[in-house]
């Protein structure tokens, strides 16, 4: 008995449900040679490392912290009382290494950490920026205040209680590309005043600045942001100054 061929239906063509094209493409890419090689590499690393995936995760975290410490932010422990009362011995501050990386310059009032090698000593120091390139800094006026570009500066909000602005008289013009730096505890700070007769005249090149101290992180009771004081806001700019 002759029979007619029946038309083939979608069900006859495939017994599997249809898969959207985008999902199919994504699966193919994941299962392709490149995807398989990535998974294989990760698998080999976890097999090689003692502790497997946990060790790999810890290693990635360590690398992230190293990059963060080298290029973004770094903790710094206060070694002396030269910045009291704002910063006390043993305080940990967070140094913002990006503060001056994209064309920005240190400004008057900033608290900065810098490498003193060849200028102050072979250590990192933390001081306050009092003068920037081009500034004329003088101590002191009739009321015992420091003058910057002819303007007297009221430092009472951060100067150590009972301290004079300086017991050493000075009259300096800060060379371009350098900073004049003082500690807040003036009677207990070795800073630009102590190196006026040394090579560099007590000034620190901007390139030696590691970063700006933005926060006190530890101890928790001292947790606070370190704002730029308004004391220098009315100081007129000198030619080439960035204060």
C-alpha positions in Angstrom: 0.0 0.0 0.0 1.4 3.3 -1.1 1.7 6.0 1.5 2.5 9.7 1.1 5.6 11.1 2.8 4.5 13.2 5.8 5.9 16.7 6.1 8.7 16.9 8.7 7.8 19.0 11.8 10.0 21.0 14.1 9.6 18.2 16.7 11.0 15.7 14.2 14.1 17.7 13.4 15.3 17.9 17.0 14.4 16.4 20.2 16.2 19.2 22.1 14.5 22.5 23.1 15.7 25.5 21.1 18.3 27.8 22.7 18.4 31.6 22.1 21.2 32.6 19.8 22.9 34.9 22.4 22.9 32.2 25.1 24.3 29.7 22.6 27.0 32.1 21.5 28.0 32.9 25.1 28.2 29.2 25.9 30.3 28.6 22.9 32.7 31.4 23.8 33.0 30.1 27.4 33.7 26.6 26.2 36.0 27.7 23.5 39.8 27.3 23.6 40.4 30.6 25.3 37.9 30.0 28.1 39.1 26.5 28.7 42.7 27.7 28.8 41.8 30.3 31.5 40.1 27.7 33.6 42.9 25.3 33.1 45.5 27.9 34.2 43.6 28.8 37.3 43.2 25.1 38.1 47.0 24.5 37.7 47.8 27.4 40.0 45.4 26.2 42.7 46.9 22.7 42.4 50.4 24.1 42.7 49.7 26.4 45.7 49.5 24.8 49.1 46.0 25.5 50.3 44.5 25.7 46.9 41.9 28.3 46.2 42.3 29.9 49.7 45.9 30.5 49.1 45.2 31.9 45.6 42.6 34.3 47.1 45.0 35.5 49.7 47.7 36.0 47.1 45.5 38.2 45.0 44.5 40.2 48.1 48.2 40.7 48.9 49.0 41.9 45.4 46.1 44.3 45.6 47.3 45.7 48.9 50.9 46.1 47.6 49.6 48.0 44.5 47.4 50.2 46.8 50.3 50.9 49.1 52.7 51.8 46.3 50.5 54.0 44.2 47.3 55.1 46.0 47.5 55.3 49.8 49.9 54.4 52.6 49.7 54.3 56.4 52.3 56.3 58.3 53.0 56.2 62.0 53.8 59.4 63.7 57.3 59.0 65.1 57.6 62.1 67.3 55.8 65.0 69.0 56.7 67.6 66.3 53.1 67.8 65.1 51.3 67.9 68.4 48.6 68.5 69.4 47.0 67.5 66.2 49.1 64.4 65.6 50.4 62.5 68.6 53.2 59.9 68.9 52.0 56.5 67.7 49.0 57.9 65.7 48.6 56.2 62.3 47.6 58.5 59.5 46.5 57.7 55.9 48.7 59.3 53.3 47.0 60.1 50.0 49.6 59.4 47.3 47.3 60.6 44.5 46.8 64.1 46.0 49.6 65.6 43.9 49.9 63.1 41.0 47.8 64.7 38.4 49.1 68.3 38.2 48.0 69.4 41.7 50.6 71.0 43.9 50.9 71.1 47.7 49.2 74.1 49.2 49.9 76.2 52.3 48.4 74.4 55.3 48.6 70.9 53.9 50.2 68.3 56.2 52.6 66.3 54.0 54.8 63.2 54.4 58.1 63.5 52.5 61.5 61.8 52.0 64.1 63.9 53.8 67.1 62.1 52.4 69.8 64.6 51.6 67.9 67.5 53.2 66.6 66.7 56.7 67.9 63.2 57.2 67.5 59.7 55.8 64.0 59.2 57.0 60.4 60.1 56.1 59.0 63.2 57.9 55.7 64.7 58.4 55.3 68.6 58.5 53.0 71.4 57.6 53.4 73.4 54.4 53.9 77.0 55.3 55.4 78.3 52.1 55.3 77.2 48.5 57.4 78.2 45.5 57.7 82.0 45.2 56.5 82.8 48.7 58.2 85.3 51.0 58.1 83.8 54.5 59.2 86.0 57.5 59.3 85.5 61.2 57.9 87.4 62.9 55.6 90.4 63.0 55.1 92.6 66.0 52.6 90.1 67.5 54.9 87.2 67.0 53.1 85.8 64.0 54.6 84.4 60.8 54.1 86.5 57.7 53.6 85.0 54.2 53.8 87.4 51.3 53.2 90.3 53.7 50.2 88.8 55.3 50.3 87.8 59.0 49.0 84.3 59.6 47.0 83.3 62.7 48.1 79.7 63.4 46.4 79.4 66.8 44.0 76.7 65.7 46.8 74.2 65.1 49.9 75.6 66.8 50.9 73.7 70.0 49.5 75.6 73.0 52.0 78.0 74.6 54.4 77.8 71.6 55.6 80.8 69.7 55.3 80.8 66.0 59.1 80.5 66.0 62.0 81.2 68.4 64.3 81.5 65.3 64.0 84.6 63.2 64.1 84.0 59.4 63.4 85.9 56.2 63.3 83.6 53.2 62.0 83.4 49.6 61.0 79.9 48.8 62.5 78.7 45.4 60.2 77.4 42.7 59.5 73.7 43.0 60.3 73.6 46.7 58.4 73.9 50.0 59.1 75.6 53.4 57.9 73.2 56.1 57.3 73.6 59.8 56.0 71.3 62.6 53.0 72.4 64.6 54.9 71.9 67.9 57.5 74.6 67.0 59.6 74.2 70.2 59.9 70.5 69.6 60.3 70.3 65.8 63.3 70.0 63.6 62.2 71.5 60.3 63.1 74.0 57.6 64.3 76.6 60.2 67.0 74.2 61.3 68.4 73.8 57.8 68.5 77.3 56.5 72.3 77.2 56.2 72.4 73.7 54.8 72.3 72.7 51.1 68.9 73.5 49.8 68.4 76.2 52.5 65.9 74.1 54.4 63.6 73.7 51.5 62.2 70.4 50.3 61.7 69.7 46.6 58.1 69.0 45.7 59.2 65.8 44.1 60.3 64.4 47.5 56.7 64.6 48.8 55.2 61.2 49.2 51.6 62.4 49.8 49.2 64.4 51.9 48.1 63.1 55.3 44.3 63.2 55.0 43.0 61.0 57.9 44.0 59.9 61.4 43.1 56.2 61.3 44.4 54.9 64.7 43.8 54.9 67.5 40.1 54.8 66.9 39.5 57.5 69.5 41.5 59.9 67.3 39.8 59.0 64.1 39.3 62.2 62.2 39.9 63.9 58.9 42.8 66.4 58.6 41.3 69.4 56.9 43.4 72.3 55.4 43.2 75.1 58.0 41.7 78.4 56.9 44.6 80.4 58.4 46.3 80.7 55.0 43.2 81.4 53.0 43.8 85.2 52.8 47.5 84.9 52.0 48.0 86.6 48.7 49.7 84.5 46.0 53.2 85.1 45.0 54.3 84.9 41.4 54.3 81.2 40.5 52.9 80.2 43.9 50.2 77.5 44.2 49.0 78.2 47.7 
